[in-house]
Amino acid sequence: MFKGFTRFLQRPGERLKSLFGSQDGPAVSHGLKIIPRDQHPVSRRQFTEPALKVLYRLHNAGFEAYLVGGCIRDSLLGLAPKDFDVATDATPEQLRDLFRNSRIIGRRFRIVHVRFGREVIEVTTFRGRPGDDHATHLSQQSEDGLLLRDNVWGNVEEDALRRDFTVNALYYNIADFSIHDWANGLRDIESRTLRLIGDPETRYREDPVRMLRAIRFAAKLDFAIAESTEAPIRELAPLLLQIPPARLFDEILKLMLAGHALATFRLLREYGLFAMLFPEADESVAALPWAEALIERALANTDARIQEGRPVTPAFLFAALLWPGVTQRMARLADDGMPPIPALQAASQQAISRQLQHISIPKRFSMPMRDIWDLQQRLPKRRGKRAFQTREHPRFRAAYDFLLLREEAGELEPGLGAWWTAFQEADEHEQRRLLGKIDADPAGTPGPRKRRPRKRRRRASSPSGQDD
């Protein structure tokens, strides 16, 4: 029995072990276990008001209503739940009639978004087992096993066993505040193990994004991936090439902006998934001695900013991930005789075009990313008014941070970043002094250009043809 919420959070593993015993072996034995309210720490006080409104309106209308998935998993781990997903036996059409502030989205998986201001509660109808007798508008799979459409409704048990991981098949019942565990998820929470429900190869073929979700949860929760769950990943990694680039962009944001980007990056590379998402970056990491350090420092900085509650932008992350490939392309173009600025512009366009075949990058991020790259050529040029003009550029701060990363990673010799640091912190007199020292700075711009000799104007001749 749990003796209180605080004690549970201090030792969640011991509490779960005392209630369910230790888990022996990797097998998942399905069967409902109901944990009553007085034996678990999950409280309605942890849920947002919109989530409770959805649950109670469904319950009062005679429907089953459960909070499911990550919010329950995180609550049991002592983490603050963020996303509140609801599962119910109400169909999307019934949900739309019940909530005027809702809309049905998706074709592949029809779900309902109920909006309360800026908060959106995602509500899904219990999914059932697709059969051969279902029409293609309800259920459809490709020859490789990829689920193209999955809108067959079922009961709560079928829904639970169709979820991806055991730790996500935990349902909080608003009717009596109990937790329903359908796949030994609580035991896997206790052992900090991430385990797929069902045959891993089949589940990955149904939706290859589950491989990315395995990496994301393992990095976020510091869980070990069960041996049977990780075994097919390396072989099946190319299945990610079937996923639309727009969907993968959304998944990349979840992977990289959750505060565990560095650990995620390392796991993606370990399991061969990074090459499917960023092929040119993966090739560059193997070819350039500084590329991996640059990417890892950018990801570590992103994690630190998120933990400090500071804003982050995907533009900076994509700039770091794609920059090594851009430099390689730029070097090849320069070898062919192209000047530096056109070479950078052409290399940037080529690198982005290739990346868009794998992951969509909206222009609201690709344009700032290119500004960061373009400014790398302007930052060394500081003579006259150029330093002041560059400092006023809207992307200067991001470009300056990017320059520091390049120096830390060993791509550039240190010096220019320290100059810009001093320049930003200096008063006007000190700024003038710094500008005067550029000639002595080994990272500075080259000396003044040689002036072409001015052509002498020919003097006008007299009408007689003789000079006056």
C-alpha positions as CSV (number, residue, x, y, z in Angstrom):
1,M,0.0,0.0,0.0
2,F,1.2,3.5,-0.8
3,K,1.6,5.6,2.3
4,G,1.4,9.0,0.6
5,F,2.3,10.9,-2.4
6,T,5.6,12.3,-1.1
7,R,7.0,9.0,0.0
8,F,6.0,7.5,-3.4
9,L,7.9,10.2,-5.3
10,Q,11.0,9.5,-3.1
11,R,11.2,5.8,-4.0
12,P,8.7,5.0,-6.8
13,G,10.5,1.8,-7.7
14,E,10.3,0.4,-4.2
15,R,6.7,1.2,-3.9
16,L,5.7,-0.4,-7.1
17,K,7.9,-3.5,-6.3
18,S,6.2,-3.9,-3.0
19,L,2.8,-3.8,-4.7
20,F,3.5,-6.0,-7.8
21,G,6.6,-7.9,-7.0
22,S,9.7,-8.0,-9.2
23,Q,9.5,-8.7,-12.9
24,D,11.1,-11.9,-14.0
25,G,12.0,-12.2,-17.7
26,P,11.2,-10.0,-20.7
27,A,7.8,-11.4,-21.6
28,V,4.7,-9.1,-21.3
29,S,1.7,-11.0,-19.8
30,H,-1.4,-9.1,-20.7
31,G,-4.3,-8.9,-18.2
32,L,-6.0,-6.1,-16.5
33,K,-4.7,-5.0,-13.1
34,I,-6.8,-2.3,-11.3
35,I,-5.0,-0.2,-8.7
36,P,-7.6,1.6,-6.5
37,R,-7.2,5.3,-5.6
38,D,-5.8,4.6,-2.1
39,Q,-2.9,2.5,-3.6
40,H,-1.5,5.0,-6.1
41,P,-0.3,8.6,-5.9
42,V,-1.9,10.1,-9.0
43,S,-4.2,12.9,-8.0
44,R,-6.7,15.1,-9.8
45,R,-4.8,18.1,-8.4
46,Q,-2.1,17.2,-11.0
47,F,-4.4,17.6,-13.9
48,T,-5.3,20.8,-15.6
49,E,-8.9,22.2,-15.5
50,P,-9.5,21.6,-19.2
51,A,-8.5,18.0,-18.9
52,L,-10.9,17.5,-16.0
53,K,-13.7,19.3,-17.9
54,V,-13.4,16.9,-20.8
55,L,-13.3,13.8,-18.5
56,Y,-16.3,14.8,-16.5
57,R,-18.4,15.9,-19.4
58,L,-17.8,12.5,-21.1
59,H,-18.5,10.7,-17.8
60,N,-21.7,12.6,-17.1
61,A,-22.9,12.0,-20.7
62,G,-22.6,8.2,-20.1
63,F,-19.3,7.5,-21.9
64,E,-16.2,5.9,-20.6
65,A,-13.4,8.4,-20.0
66,Y,-9.8,7.8,-19.1
67,L,-6.6,9.9,-19.0
68,V,-4.1,7.8,-20.7
69,G,-0.4,7.5,-21.6
70,G,2.4,9.9,-20.8
71,C,0.6,12.0,-18.2
72,I,-0.1,9.0,-16.1
73,R,3.4,7.5,-16.7
74,D,5.1,10.8,-15.7
75,S,2.9,11.2,-12.6
76,L,4.0,7.8,-11.4
77,L,7.6,8.7,-12.0
78,G,7.3,11.9,-10.0
79,L,7.5,14.2,-13.1
80,A,5.1,17.0,-13.8
81,P,2.6,15.8,-16.4
82,K,2.3,18.1,-19.4
83,D,0.2,16.6,-22.2
84,F,-3.2,15.3,-21.2
85,D,-4.7,12.7,-23.6
86,V,-8.1,11.3,-23.2
87,A,-9.4,7.9,-24.4
88,T,-13.1,7.2,-24.6
89,D,-15.8,5.0,-26.3
90,A,-17.4,8.1,-27.8
91,T,-16.9,8.3,-31.6
92,P,-15.4,11.5,-33.2
93,E,-18.9,12.6,-34.3
94,Q,-20.3,12.2,-30.8
95,L,-17.4,14.1,-29.4
96,R,-17.9,16.9,-31.8
97,D,-21.6,17.1,-30.8
98,L,-20.6,17.1,-27.1
99,F,-17.9,19.7,-27.4
100,R,-18.6,22.8,-29.4
101,N,-15.0,23.9,-29.0
102,S,-13.7,20.8,-30.8
103,R,-12.7,19.7,-34.3
104,I,-11.9,16.4,-35.9
105,I,-8.4,16.2,-37.5
106,G,-6.5,13.6,-39.4
107,R,-7.4,11.0,-42.0
108,R,-4.9,8.2,-41.1
109,F,-5.9,8.4,-37.4
110,R,-9.0,10.4,-36.7
111,I,-8.8,12.2,-33.4
112,V,-10.6,15.1,-31.8
113,H,-8.9,18.3,-30.5
114,V,-10.9,20.1,-27.8
115,R,-9.5,23.6,-27.4
116,F,-9.6,25.7,-24.2
117,G,-7.7,28.9,-25.1
118,R,-4.1,27.9,-25.7
119,E,-4.5,24.4,-24.2
120,V,-5.7,21.5,-26.4
121,I,-6.9,18.2,-25.0
122,E,-6.5,15.4,-27.5
123,V,-9.4,12.9,-27.4
124,T,-9.2,9.5,-29.2
125,T,-11.9,6.9,-29.6
126,F,-10.9,3.4,-28.4
127,R,-9.2,1.6,-31.3
128,G,-10.0,-2.0,-32.2
129,R,-8.4,-4.7,-34.2
130,P,-8.5,-4.2,-38.0
131,G,-9.9,-7.1,-40.0
132,D,-10.1,-8.2,-43.6
133,D,-13.8,-7.3,-43.6
134,H,-13.1,-3.6,-42.9
135,A,-13.4,-1.1,-45.8
136,T,-10.2,0.8,-46.9
137,H,-11.6,4.0,-45.5
138,L,-11.5,2.4,-42.0
139,S,-8.3,0.3,-42.2
140,Q,-5.6,0.0,-44.8
141,Q,-2.0,-1.3,-44.8
142,S,0.8,-1.1,-47.3
143,E,2.6,-4.2,-48.6
144,D,5.4,-3.5,-46.1
145,G,3.0,-3.5,-43.2
146,L,2.8,0.3,-42.8
147,L,-0.6,1.4,-41.4
148,L,-2.1,3.8,-43.9
149,R,-5.4,4.2,-42.2
150,D,-6.5,3.0,-38.8
151,N,-10.1,4.0,-37.8
152,V,-11.5,0.8,-36.5
153,W,-13.2,1.4,-33.2
154,G,-13.1,-1.1,-30.3
155,N,-13.2,-1.4,-26.5
156,V,-10.8,-0.2,-23.9
157,E,-8.8,-3.5,-23.7
158,E,-8.3,-3.5,-27.5
159,D,-7.2,0.1,-27.3
160,A,-4.7,-0.5,-24.5
161,L,-3.0,-3.4,-26.3
162,R,-2.8,-1.4,-29.5
163,R,-0.7,1.3,-27.8
164,D,3.0,1.3,-28.4
165,F,4.8,0.8,-25.0
166,T,3.7,-0.9,-21.8
167,V,4.3,2.2,-19.8
168,N,1.9,4.1,-22.0
169,A,-0.9,1.5,-21.5
170,L,-1.9,3.0,-18.2
171,Y,-5.5,4.4,-17.9
172,Y,-6.8,6.7,-15.2
173,N,-10.5,6.1,-14.7
174,I,-12.4,9.3,-13.8
175,A,-15.3,7.2,-12.6
176,D,-13.5,5.9,-9.5
177,F,-10.0,7.4,-9.8
178,S,-8.3,4.0,-10.2
179,I,-5.5,3.1,-12.6
180,H,-6.0,0.3,-15.1
181,D,-2.8,-1.4,-16.1
182,W,-3.3,-3.6,-19.2
183,A,0.3,-4.6,-20.1
184,N,2.4,-4.7,-16.9
185,G,3.3,-1.1,-17.4
186,L,3.8,-0.5,-13.7
187,R,6.3,-3.2,-13.4
188,D,8.3,-1.7,-16.3
189,I,8.1,1.7,-14.6
190,E,9.6,0.1,-11.5
191,S,12.4,-1.5,-13.5
192,R,12.8,1.6,-15.7
193,T,12.4,-0.5,-18.9
194,L,10.9,0.6,-22.2
195,R,9.1,-2.3,-23.8
196,L,6.9,-2.5,-26.9
197,I,3.5,-4.2,-26.7
198,G,3.3,-7.1,-29.2
199,D,5.9,-8.2,-31.7
200,P,8.5,-5.4,-32.1
201,E,9.1,-5.9,-35.8
202,T,5.4,-5.9,-36.6
203,R,4.8,-2.8,-34.5
204,Y,7.7,-0.9,-36.2
205,R,6.5,-1.9,-39.6
206,E,3.0,-0.6,-38.7
207,D,4.5,2.8,-37.8
208,P,8.3,3.3,-38.1
209,V,8.0,6.5,-36.0
210,R,7.7,4.2,-33.0
211,M,11.5,3.7,-33.3
212,L,11.9,7.4,-32.8
213,R,9.5,7.3,-29.9
214,A,11.6,4.6,-28.3
215,I,14.6,6.8,-28.5
216,R,12.8,9.8,-27.2
217,F,11.3,8.0,-24.1
218,A,14.6,6.3,-23.4
219,A,16.5,9.6,-23.4
220,K,13.8,11.6,-21.5
221,L,13.1,9.0,-18.8
222,D,16.5,7.5,-18.6
223,F,15.0,4.1,-19.3
224,A,16.8,1.1,-20.7
225,I,15.2,-0.3,-24.0
226,A,14.3,-3.9,-23.6
227,E,16.4,-6.3,-25.6
228,S,13.5,-7.5,-27.7
229,T,12.4,-3.9,-28.4
230,E,15.8,-2.7,-29.5
231,A,16.8,-5.8,-31.5
232,P,15.0,-4.9,-34.9
233,I,15.8,-1.1,-34.9
234,R,19.1,-1.1,-36.8
235,E,17.7,-3.3,-39.5
236,L,14.4,-1.5,-39.8
237,A,15.8,2.0,-39.6
238,P,15.4,2.6,-43.4
239,L,11.6,2.3,-42.9
240,L,11.7,5.9,-41.7
241,L,12.3,6.9,-45.4
242,Q,8.6,6.0,-45.9
243,I,7.4,8.6,-43.5
244,P,6.3,12.0,-44.9
245,P,8.9,14.7,-44.3
246,A,6.3,17.0,-42.6
247,R,5.5,14.4,-40.0
248,L,9.2,13.8,-39.3
249,F,9.7,17.5,-38.7
250,D,7.1,17.4,-35.9
251,E,8.9,14.3,-34.5
252,I,12.3,16.1,-34.6
253,L,10.9,19.0,-32.6
254,K,9.7,16.5,-30.0
255,L,13.1,14.8,-30.0
256,M,15.3,17.9,-29.8
257,L,13.2,20.4,-27.8
258,A,12.4,18.2,-24.7
259,G,15.6,19.1,-22.8
260,H,17.4,15.8,-23.7
261,A,18.6,16.6,-27.2
262,L,22.2,15.5,-26.6
263,A,21.3,12.1,-25.2
264,T,18.8,11.7,-28.0
265,F,21.4,12.5,-30.7
266,R,23.7,9.8,-29.3
267,L,21.0,7.2,-29.2
268,L,19.9,8.1,-32.7
269,R,23.4,7.5,-34.0
270,E,23.9,4.3,-32.0
271,Y,20.8,2.7,-33.5
272,G,21.4,4.0,-37.1
273,L,18.4,6.3,-37.1
274,F,20.2,9.6,-37.4
275,A,21.4,8.7,-40.9
276,M,17.8,8.3,-42.0
277,L,16.9,11.7,-40.7
278,F,20.0,13.8,-41.5
279,P,22.0,11.8,-44.1
280,E,24.4,14.6,-45.1
281,A,25.1,15.5,-41.4
282,D,25.8,11.8,-40.7
283,E,28.3,11.7,-43.6
284,S,29.9,14.9,-42.5
285,V,30.4,13.7,-38.9
286,A,32.4,10.7,-40.3
287,A,34.5,13.0,-42.6
288,L,35.1,16.2,-40.5
289,P,37.0,16.0,-37.1
290,W,35.0,18.9,-35.7
291,A,31.5,18.2,-36.9
292,E,30.4,15.9,-34.1
293,A,31.7,18.3,-31.5
294,L,29.9,21.2,-33.1
295,I,26.6,19.4,-33.2
296,E,26.9,18.1,-29.6
297,R,27.8,21.5,-28.2
298,A,24.7,23.0,-30.0
299,L,22.5,20.3,-28.5
300,A,24.0,20.7,-25.1
301,N,23.4,24.4,-25.2
302,T,19.8,23.8,-26.2
303,D,19.3,21.5,-23.3
304,A,20.8,24.0,-20.9
305,R,18.5,26.8,-22.2
306,I,15.4,24.6,-21.9
307,Q,16.3,23.7,-18.3
308,E,16.8,27.4,-17.5
309,G,13.5,28.3,-19.0
310,R,15.1,30.3,-21.8
311,P,13.7,30.4,-25.4
312,V,15.2,28.2,-28.1
313,T,14.6,28.1,-31.8
314,P,14.8,25.1,-34.2
315,A,16.5,27.4,-36.7
316,F,19.7,27.4,-34.6
317,L,19.6,23.6,-34.2
318,F,19.1,23.0,-37.9
319,A,21.9,25.5,-38.6
320,A,24.3,23.4,-36.5
321,L,23.1,20.0,-37.9
322,L,23.4,21.0,-41.5
323,W,26.5,23.3,-41.3
324,P,29.2,20.6,-41.7
325,G,27.6,19.5,-44.9
326,V,27.4,23.1,-46.1
327,T,31.1,23.6,-45.5
328,Q,32.0,20.5,-47.5
329,R,29.9,21.6,-50.4
330,M,31.3,25.1,-50.2
331,A,34.8,23.8,-50.3
332,R,34.1,21.8,-53.5
333,L,32.6,24.9,-55.2
334,A,35.5,27.0,-54.1
335,D,37.9,24.4,-55.6
336,D,36.0,24.9,-58.9
337,G,36.7,28.6,-58.8
338,M,33.5,30.0,-57.3
339,P,34.0,33.1,-55.0
340,P,33.2,32.6,-51.3
341,I,29.8,34.4,-51.1
342,P,28.2,32.7,-54.1
343,A,29.8,29.4,-53.0
344,L,28.1,29.7,-49.6
345,Q,24.8,30.6,-51.1
346,A,24.9,27.7,-53.6
347,A,26.1,25.2,-51.0
348,S,23.3,26.3,-48.6
349,Q,20.6,25.8,-51.2
350,Q,21.9,22.4,-52.2
351,A,22.2,21.2,-48.6
352,I,18.7,22.4,-47.8
353,S,17.2,20.8,-50.9
354,R,18.7,17.5,-50.0
355,Q,17.5,17.7,-46.4
356,L,13.9,18.6,-47.4
357,Q,13.7,15.1,-49.0
358,H,13.9,13.7,-45.5
359,I,12.6,16.4,-43.1
360,S,10.5,19.4,-43.9
361,I,11.9,22.7,-42.6
362,P,9.4,25.5,-42.8
363,K,10.6,28.8,-44.2
364,R,10.1,30.5,-40.8
365,F,13.1,28.4,-39.7
366,S,15.1,27.9,-42.9
367,M,15.4,31.7,-43.6
368,P,16.8,32.5,-40.1
369,M,19.1,29.5,-40.5
370,R,20.5,30.9,-43.7
371,D,21.0,34.3,-42.1
372,I,23.1,32.6,-39.4
373,W,25.2,31.0,-42.1
374,D,25.6,34.2,-44.2
375,L,26.7,36.2,-41.1
376,Q,29.6,33.8,-40.6
377,Q,31.2,35.5,-43.6
378,R,30.4,39.0,-42.3
379,L,31.6,38.5,-38.8
380,P,35.3,38.6,-39.7
381,K,34.8,41.8,-41.7
382,R,34.9,44.6,-39.1
383,R,36.6,47.6,-40.6
384,G,35.0,51.0,-40.7
385,K,31.3,50.8,-40.0
386,R,31.0,47.2,-40.8
387,A,31.2,46.0,-37.2
388,F,28.4,48.3,-36.1
389,Q,26.3,47.4,-39.0
390,T,26.8,43.6,-38.4
391,R,25.9,44.1,-34.7
392,E,22.6,45.6,-35.6
393,H,21.5,42.6,-37.8
394,P,18.4,40.9,-36.3
395,R,20.3,37.5,-36.4
396,F,23.6,38.8,-35.0
397,R,23.2,37.3,-31.5
398,A,22.5,33.8,-33.0
399,A,25.3,34.1,-35.5
400,Y,27.7,35.2,-32.7
401,D,26.7,32.2,-30.6
402,F,27.2,30.0,-33.6
403,L,30.7,31.5,-34.2
404,L,31.6,30.6,-30.6
405,L,30.4,27.0,-31.2
406,R,32.6,26.7,-34.3
407,E,35.6,27.9,-32.3
408,E,34.9,25.5,-29.4
409,A,34.5,22.6,-31.7
410,G,37.8,23.3,-33.4
411,E,36.6,24.3,-36.8
412,L,38.1,27.8,-36.4
413,E,41.1,29.1,-34.5
414,P,40.0,31.0,-31.4
415,G,40.2,34.8,-31.4
416,L,37.4,36.3,-33.5
417,G,34.7,35.2,-30.9
418,A,36.6,36.9,-28.1
419,W,36.9,40.1,-30.1
420,W,33.2,40.2,-30.7
421,T,32.5,39.4,-27.0
422,A,34.7,42.4,-26.0
423,F,33.2,44.6,-28.7
424,Q,29.6,44.0,-27.4
425,E,30.6,44.7,-23.8
426,A,32.8,47.8,-24.5
427,D,31.9,51.5,-24.4
428,E,32.3,53.7,-27.4
429,H,35.9,54.6,-26.6
430,E,36.9,50.9,-26.1
431,Q,35.1,49.9,-29.3
432,R,37.2,52.4,-31.3
433,R,40.4,51.0,-29.7
434,L,39.3,47.4,-30.6
435,L,38.7,48.4,-34.2
436,G,42.1,50.0,-34.3
437,K,43.7,46.7,-33.3
438,I,42.2,44.6,-36.0
439,D,45.3,44.7,-38.1
440,A,47.2,42.9,-35.2
441,D,44.4,40.4,-34.7
442,P,45.4,37.0,-36.3
443,A,41.7,36.3,-36.9
444,G,41.0,39.7,-38.3
445,T,40.3,40.7,-41.9
446,P,43.2,41.0,-44.4
447,G,44.9,44.3,-44.8
448,P,43.5,47.2,-46.7
449,R,42.9,46.5,-50.4
450,K,45.4,48.1,-52.7
451,R,44.0,51.0,-54.6
452,R,44.2,50.9,-58.3
453,P,46.3,53.8,-59.7
454,R,44.0,56.6,-60.8
455,K,44.1,57.2,-64.5
456,R,45.4,60.7,-65.4
457,R,42.9,62.8,-67.3
458,R,44.2,63.9,-70.6
459,R,44.5,67.7,-70.9
460,A,42.4,69.4,-73.6
461,S,44.3,70.3,-76.8
462,S,44.3,73.8,-78.3
463,P,42.5,74.2,-81.7
464,S,45.8,74.3,-83.4
465,G,46.6,70.9,-82.1
466,Q,49.4,72.3,-79.9
467,D,49.3,72.4,-76.1
468,D,48.9,75.8,-74.5
